[in-house]
Amino acid sequence: MVSLGLVVARFNDSVTEPMAEAAREAAAERDAVVVDEVSVPGAYDSPLAADRLARREDVDAVAVIGAIVTGDTDHDRVIANATAEKLTQVSLDRDTPVTFGVSGPGMSGAEARERIDKGAEAARAAVDLAEELD
């Protein structure tokens, strides 16, 4: 059984809470257990939380979910790219799978809510990677 750490970037909570629920359900469907869930204010804050979870002996993989929906600006894209790069580095440094499911950047709240399945995709990918490494 895979033990999953879940990081929920709460900026745009109306999007990220359904994403978190989808991630929890996807983990349960794969017979994985979410051993800890860490909430952070936004996607840019998630690498530190993911690193903290990836260091734990009882966590096999980490799924990070969030929404970057404030607009289609260069700043939003920089945040998304920097976060993805940092999460990749956490995964490599800690030898623990870290996945990133994000809605955006550049989407309206309504468009982002149509993509809450990104939470489930991140959880499934984290579980799949942990099983492959086992």
C-alpha positions as CSV (number, residue, x, y, z in Angstrom):
1,M,0.0,0.0,0.0
2,V,1.4,3.4,-1.0
3,S,1.5,6.2,1.6
4,L,0.8,9.5,0.0
5,G,1.6,13.0,1.2
6,L,-0.8,15.6,-0.2
7,V,0.1,19.3,-0.6
8,V,-2.9,21.6,-1.3
9,A,-2.2,25.1,-2.5
10,R,-5.2,26.9,-1.2
11,F,-5.2,30.1,-3.4
12,N,-8.5,29.9,-5.2
13,D,-9.9,27.5,-2.6
14,S,-13.2,27.2,-4.6
15,V,-11.1,25.3,-7.1
16,T,-8.5,23.6,-5.0
17,E,-10.9,22.1,-2.4
18,P,-12.7,20.0,-5.1
19,M,-9.3,19.1,-6.5
20,A,-8.2,17.9,-3.1
21,E,-11.3,15.8,-2.7
22,A,-10.7,14.3,-6.2
23,A,-7.1,13.5,-5.2
24,R,-8.2,11.8,-1.9
25,E,-10.8,9.8,-3.8
26,A,-8.3,8.8,-6.5
27,A,-5.8,7.7,-3.8
28,A,-8.4,5.6,-2.1
29,E,-9.4,4.0,-5.4
30,R,-5.8,2.9,-5.8
31,D,-5.7,1.5,-2.3
32,A,-3.3,4.2,-1.2
33,V,-3.6,6.2,2.0
34,V,-3.1,9.9,2.5
35,V,-0.9,9.9,5.6
36,D,-0.6,13.7,5.8
37,E,-2.2,16.7,4.0
38,V,-0.4,20.1,4.2
39,S,-2.2,23.3,3.2
40,V,-0.2,26.2,1.8
41,P,-1.4,29.6,0.7
42,G,-0.5,29.2,-3.0
43,A,1.4,27.1,-5.6
44,Y,4.6,29.0,-5.1
45,D,4.7,27.9,-1.5
46,S,4.3,24.2,-2.3
47,P,7.9,23.1,-2.9
48,L,8.9,23.6,0.7
49,A,5.8,21.6,1.9
50,A,6.5,18.9,-0.6
51,D,10.1,18.7,0.6
52,R,9.0,18.4,4.2
53,L,6.7,15.5,3.3
54,A,9.3,13.8,1.0
55,R,11.8,13.7,3.8
56,R,9.4,11.5,5.9
57,E,10.0,7.8,6.1
58,D,6.3,7.1,6.1
59,V,5.6,8.9,2.8
60,D,6.2,7.0,-0.4
61,A,5.2,9.8,-2.8
62,V,3.8,13.4,-2.8
63,A,1.1,14.9,-4.9
64,V,0.8,18.7,-5.1
65,I,-2.3,20.3,-6.3
66,G,-3.3,23.9,-6.9
67,A,-4.8,26.5,-9.1
68,I,-3.2,29.5,-10.8
69,V,-6.1,31.4,-12.2
70,T,-5.4,35.0,-11.6
71,G,-5.0,35.8,-15.3
72,D,-2.9,35.1,-18.3
73,T,0.2,37.1,-17.2
74,D,3.9,36.5,-17.4
75,H,3.9,36.5,-13.6
76,D,1.5,33.6,-13.5
77,R,3.5,31.6,-16.0
78,V,6.7,32.3,-14.0
79,I,5.1,31.0,-10.8
80,A,3.8,27.9,-12.6
81,N,7.2,27.1,-14.2
82,A,9.3,27.9,-11.1
83,T,7.1,25.7,-9.0
84,A,7.3,22.8,-11.4
85,E,11.0,23.1,-11.6
86,K,11.4,23.3,-7.8
87,L,9.1,20.3,-7.3
88,T,11.1,18.3,-9.8
89,Q,14.3,19.1,-7.8
90,V,12.6,18.0,-4.6
91,S,11.7,14.7,-6.2
92,L,15.3,14.2,-7.4
93,D,16.9,15.4,-4.2
94,R,14.7,13.2,-1.9
95,D,14.4,10.2,-4.3
96,T,10.7,10.4,-3.8
97,P,8.1,10.8,-6.5
98,V,6.5,14.3,-6.5
99,T,3.7,15.1,-8.9
100,F,2.1,18.4,-9.7
101,G,-1.6,18.8,-10.7
102,V,-2.4,22.4,-11.5
103,S,-5.3,24.2,-13.1
104,G,-4.0,27.2,-15.0
105,P,-2.3,29.5,-15.5
106,G,-4.3,31.9,-17.4
107,M,-7.7,30.5,-16.7
108,S,-10.8,32.0,-15.2
109,G,-12.2,30.5,-12.1
110,A,-14.9,28.8,-14.1
111,E,-12.4,27.3,-16.5
112,A,-10.3,26.1,-13.6
113,R,-13.2,24.4,-11.9
114,E,-13.8,22.4,-15.1
115,R,-10.3,20.9,-14.6
116,I,-10.6,19.7,-11.0
117,D,-9.6,16.3,-12.4
118,K,-6.0,17.5,-12.3
119,G,-6.1,16.7,-8.5
120,A,-7.0,13.1,-9.2
121,E,-4.4,12.8,-12.0
122,A,-1.6,14.1,-9.7
123,A,-2.6,11.5,-7.0
124,R,-2.8,8.6,-9.4
125,A,0.5,9.6,-11.0
126,A,2.2,9.7,-7.5
127,V,0.8,6.3,-6.6
128,D,1.8,4.8,-9.9
129,L,5.4,6.1,-9.6
130,A,5.7,4.9,-6.0
131,E,4.5,1.4,-7.1
132,E,7.0,1.4,-9.9
133,L,9.8,2.3,-7.6
134,D,8.9,-0.3,-5.0
